[in-house]
């Protein structure tokens, strides 16, 4: 059975990225602030999570695509956040473009719950997201990168790694 992917943040970039994961055959659980995109992705075949915590509890790999650092920190570490639903072994991939300080803080907090994180911001804009042609710049553990690579390939053409 394919890994269940959680996806939080269905905005201009996240919505087409989530659609590409569904097209690639991944089971998807989604959550976003706005109900419209959630309903649209649910109609395409995704399950709906009631909160970031709920999405984390149902996922093997969890992706966030959020506007900025404070939102990533809140969704990951706040009340009802990813950290409250995370199980050991969850792979967390933040594809938002955020401060390295916040990325490190989130990664360290999740590591305490045996969650491994990749920082994977993207380039290519909405067209790249729709076309599944994003450039993905990945930082983190090489073994985690290798595990997530097929998922990246559903969203981008050239996943690059600074993994060690």
FENBEL-V409520 format. One record per pair of residues at least 12 apart in sequence whose C-alpha atoms are under 10 Angstrom apart, sorted by sequence separation. I is the first residue (numbers start at 0). J is the second residue. If there is no record, write none. Layout:
# FENBEL-V409520
((I,J) (I,J))
This chain:
# FENBEL-V409520
((5,17) (17,29) (28,40) (29,41) (51,63) (63,75) (93,105) (106,118) (121,133) (122,134) (123,135) (148,160) (4,17) (27,40) (28,41) (93,106) (103,116) (120,133) (121,134) (122,135) (6,20) (27,41) (91,105) (92,106) (102,116) (120,134) (121,135) (122,136) (137,151) (144,158) (14,29) (91,106) (102,117) (103,118) (119,134) (120,135) (121,136) (144,159) (145,160) (4,20) (28,44) (29,45) (30,46) (31,47) (75,91) (102,118) (119,135) (120,136) (121,137) (135,151) (144,160) (4,21) (14,31) (27,44) (28,45) (29,46) (30,47) (31,48) (118,135) (119,136) (120,137) (134,151) (135,152) (144,161) (145,162) (13,31) (26,44) (27,45) (28,46) (29,47) (30,48) (31,49) (32,50) (75,93) (91,109) (118,136) (119,137) (120,138) (133,151) (134,152) (144,162) (21,40) (25,44) (26,45) (27,46) (28,47) (29,48) (30,49) (31,50) (90,109) (99,118) (117,136) (118,137) (119,138) (133,152) (135,154) (141,160) (143,162) (144,163) (5,25) (9,29) (24,44) (25,45) (26,46) (27,47) (28,48) (29,49) (30,50) (31,51) (55,75) (61,81) (89,109) (117,137) (118,138) (119,139) (131,151) (132,152) (133,153) (134,154) (135,155) (140,160) (141,161) (142,162) (143,163) (4,25) (5,26) (6,27) (7,28) (8,29) (9,30) (10,31) (18,39) (22,43) (27,48) (28,49) (29,50) (30,51) (89,110) (97,118) (117,138) (118,139) (131,152) (132,153) (133,154) (134,155) (135,156) (136,157) (137,158) (138,159) (139,160) (140,161) (141,162) (142,163) (2,24) (3,25) (4,26) (5,27) (6,28) (7,29) (8,30) (9,31) (10,32) (14,36) (18,40) (21,43) (22,44) (29,51) (30,52) (51,73) (52,74) (71,93) (87,109) (88,110) (96,118) (97,119) (116,138) (117,139) (118,140) (131,153) (132,154) (133,155) (134,156) (135,157) (136,158) (137,159) (138,160) (139,161) (140,162) (141,163) (1,24) (2,25) (3,26) (4,27) (5,28) (6,29) (7,30) (8,31) (9,32) (10,33) (13,36) (14,37) (17,40) (18,41) (21,44) (30,53) (51,74) (52,75) (71,94) (82,105) (86,109) (87,110) (89,112) (90,113) (91,114) (92,115) (93,116) (94,117) (95,118) (96,119) (97,120) (116,139) (117,140) (130,153) (131,154) (132,155) (133,156) (134,157) (135,158) (136,159) (137,160) (138,161) (139,162) (140,163) (1,25) (2,26) (3,27) (4,28) (5,29) (6,30) (7,31) (8,32) (9,33) (21,45) (29,53) (30,54) (50,74) (51,75) (52,76) (61,85) (71,95) (85,109) (87,111) (88,112) (89,113) (90,114) (91,115) (92,116) (93,117) (94,118) (95,119) (96,120) (115,139) (116,140) (117,141) (130,154) (131,155) (132,156) (133,157) (134,158) (135,159) (136,160) (137,161) (138,162) (139,163) (0,25) (1,26) (2,27) (3,28) (4,29) (5,30) (6,31) (7,32) (8,33) (9,34) (11,36) (14,39) (15,40) (18,43) (20,45) (28,53) (29,54) (51,76) (52,77) (55,80) (56,81) (70,95) (71,96) (72,97) (87,112) (88,113) (89,114) (90,115) (91,116) (92,117) (93,118) (94,119) (95,120) (96,121) (115,140) (119,144) (129,154) (130,155) (131,156) (132,157) (133,158) (134,159) (135,160) (136,161) (137,162) (138,163) (0,26) (9,35) (10,36) (14,40) (17,43) (18,44) (28,54) (29,55) (51,77) (52,78) (53,79) (54,80) (55,81) (56,82) (58,84) (59,85) (71,97) (82,108) (83,109) (86,112) (87,113) (88,114) (89,115) (90,116) (91,117) (92,118) (93,119) (94,120) (95,121) (96,122) (117,143) (118,144) (128,154) (129,155) (130,156) (132,158) (136,162) (9,36) (10,37) (18,45) (27,54) (28,55) (51,78) (52,79) (53,80) (54,81) (55,82) (56,83) (57,84) (58,85) (59,86) (68,95) (70,97) (71,98) (82,109) (85,112) (86,113) (87,114) (88,115) (89,116) (90,117) (91,118) (92,119) (93,120) (94,121) (116,143) (117,144) (127,154) (128,155) (8,36) (9,37) (17,45) (50,78) (51,79) (52,80) (53,81) (55,83) (56,84) (57,85) (58,86) (59,87) (60,88) (61,89) (62,90) (63,91) (64,92) (65,93) (66,94) (67,95) (68,96) (69,97) (76,104) (81,109) (82,110) (85,113) (86,114) (87,115) (92,120) (93,121) (94,122) (115,143) (116,144) (127,155) (8,37) (28,57) (29,58) (50,79) (51,80) (52,81) (55,84) (56,85) (57,86) (59,88) (60,89) (61,90) (62,91) (63,92) (64,93) (65,94) (66,95) (67,96) (68,97) (69,98) (72,101) (76,105) (82,111) (83,112) (85,114) (127,156) (7,37) (9,39) (27,57) (28,58) (49,79) (50,80) (51,81) (52,82) (53,83) (54,84) (55,85) (56,86) (59,89) (60,90) (61,91) (62,92) (63,93) (64,94) (65,95) (66,96) (67,97) (68,98) (71,101) (72,102) (75,105) (82,112) (117,147) (9,40) (27,58) (50,81) (51,82) (52,83) (53,84) (54,85) (55,86) (58,89) (59,90) (60,91) (61,92) (62,93) (63,94) (64,95) (65,96) (66,97) (67,98) (68,99) (71,102) (74,105) (75,106) (26,58) (29,61) (31,63) (51,83) (52,84) (53,85) (57,89) (58,90) (59,91) (60,92) (61,93) (62,94) (63,95) (64,96) (65,97) (68,100) (69,101) (72,104) (73,105) (76,108) (82,114) (119,151) (123,155) (27,60) (28,61) (29,62) (30,63) (31,64) (51,84) (52,85) (56,89) (58,91) (62,95) (68,101) (72,105) (75,108) (76,109) (106,139) (121,154) (122,155) (27,61) (29,63) (31,65) (50,84) (51,85) (55,89) (67,101) (68,102) (71,105) (75,109) (121,155) (55,90) (55,91) (121,158) (6,45) (119,158) (5,45) (119,159) (4,45) (5,46) (6,47) (7,48) (94,135) (119,160) (5,47) (6,48) (94,136) (119,161) (5,48) (7,50) (8,51) (94,137) (118,161) (7,51) (93,137) (118,162) (6,51) (17,62) (92,137) (117,162) (5,51) (92,138) (7,54) (17,64) (92,139) (5,53) (6,54) (7,55) (16,64) (5,54) (6,55) (13,62) (4,54) (5,55) (13,63) (14,64) (3,54) (4,55) (5,56) (13,64) (92,143) (5,57) (6,58) (12,64) (13,65) (91,143) (92,144) (4,57) (5,58) (11,64) (12,65) (90,143) (3,57) (4,58) (5,59) (6,60) (7,61) (8,62) (9,63) (10,64) (11,65) (12,66) (60,114) (62,116) (90,144) (3,58) (4,59) (5,60) (6,61) (7,62) (8,63) (9,64) (10,65) (11,66) (60,115) (61,116) (62,117) (64,119) (92,147) (2,58) (3,59) (4,60) (5,61) (6,62) (7,63) (8,64) (9,65) (10,66) (60,116) (63,119) (64,120) (90,146) (91,147) (2,59) (3,60) (4,61) (5,62) (6,63) (7,64) (8,65) (62,119) (64,121) (90,147) (1,59) (2,60) (3,61) (4,62) (5,63) (6,64) (7,65) (8,66) (8,70) (8,71) (7,71) (8,74) (7,74) (7,81) (13,94) (12,94) (13,95) (12,95) (4,90) (5,91) (6,92) (7,93) (60,146) (4,91) (5,92) (6,93) (8,95) (60,147) (60,150) (12,121) (16,125) (19,128) (15,125) (18,128) (19,129) (12,123) (14,125) (15,126) (16,127) (17,128) (18,129) (19,130) (20,131) (12,124) (13,125) (15,127) (16,128) (17,129) (19,131) (11,124) (12,125) (15,128) (16,129) (18,131) (11,125) (12,126) (14,128) (15,129) (16,130) (10,125) (11,126) (12,127) (13,128) (14,129) (15,130) (16,131) (12,128) (13,129) (15,131) (16,132) (11,128) (12,129) (16,133) (11,129) (12,133) (25,150) (23,149) (23,150) (25,153) (23,152) (24,153) (20,150) (23,153) (19,150) (20,151) (22,153) (23,154) (20,152) (21,153) (19,152) (20,153) (19,153) (20,154) (16,151) (18,153) (19,154) (17,153) (18,154) (19,155) (16,153) (17,154) (16,154) (15,154) (16,155) (2,147) (4,150) (2,150))
